[in-house]
Amino acid sequence: MDTPILHTLISLIPLVLIQGVYAIFAAQVAKRTQRSVPLFAILTLIPGIGMFFFAYVVWSTTLYVLDSLNELKAKP
């Protein structure tokens, strides 16, 4: 029962747990920015792609906040 596949699957458990937490945060960001919540959650959960997508989520959130602040500054 001590196979390489089992070791590989066990070694992926921490990654899946971390990406699960990231998916929760990404879903909350998607809901507040009127984007697709299921799409954000699913893309964040994909191993390998999820970490890069979460970086995109953080970056897009920063740009969204900065654009909102610029709109507030422009109002008289």
N, C-alpha and C positions, 0 to 999 in steps of 0.2 A: 504494500500500500504506500510505500515511500517512493513515489514517482516524481520525476521532474515537473510534470504538469501540475501536480498537487502543490509543489513548492512555488511554482509560478503564480498559481491562483491565490495562495495564501499571501504571497508578497504583494499582491495587488489590493488587498483589503485596506491598508491605510490610504492608498490613493483614492479608492472609491469612497471612503468615509470623508476625506477632505473635499472631494468634488461634490459630495452630497451637501455639505455645508455651503460650498460656493453656489450650488444650484439654488439653495434657499435664498441667498442674498441676491442672486441674479434675477430670480422671479420677483422679488420685492422691488428691485430697480425697474424691471420691465413694467410692472403694474403702475408705478408712479410716473413713468415716462410714456404711458399709453402705447406700449409695444406688446408683442405676443408673449405672454407669460409661459405657455407650454414650450414654445420654440426656444426661449432663453434657457429654461430649465433643462430641456433635452440636450441642447448643444453643450451646456456646461457639464453634463454627466458623461459625455463621450470621452473615454480615456485618450489622452494625447491631445486631442483637439480642445477639450474642455478647459485646460489651463490657459491656452491662448485666447479662447473665447472669453474667459473671465477677465483677462487683461483688456480685451476690447470693451467689455461691459464697464470696467472701471474707467477707462479712457473716455468712452462715450458719456458716462455720467458726469465726468469732470467738464467736458465740453458743454453738456446740457446746462449745468449750473453756471458756467461762465457766460453762456449766451443769455441766460435768464437775468444774470446780474447786469450785463450790458444793456438789456432792454429796460431794466429799472433805472439805470443811469440816464438813458436817453429820454425818459419821460420828464416833462417839465414840472 
